């Protein structure tokens, strides 16, 4: 198996950027019509989708410092 790193560094890629839908529950609405949140959110894991670069539709990666990286910024190395 190979590992991915940011080119020219020892920063390892640890994941992909994901969008996860959910429902942030509200208790009601204030006088301006803004929601008053209860503090609970239900995450809908079945709707999870990997974010992609709009230019090439390739995944957006996350390095060990939690910085996002494009596919053109990474290189694969032997583990």
Buried (B, 14 or more C-beta within 10 A) or exposed (E): EEEBBBEEEEBBBEEEBEEEEEEEEEEEEEEEEEEEEEEEEEEEEEEEEEBBBEEEEEBBBBBEEEEEBBBEBBBEEEE
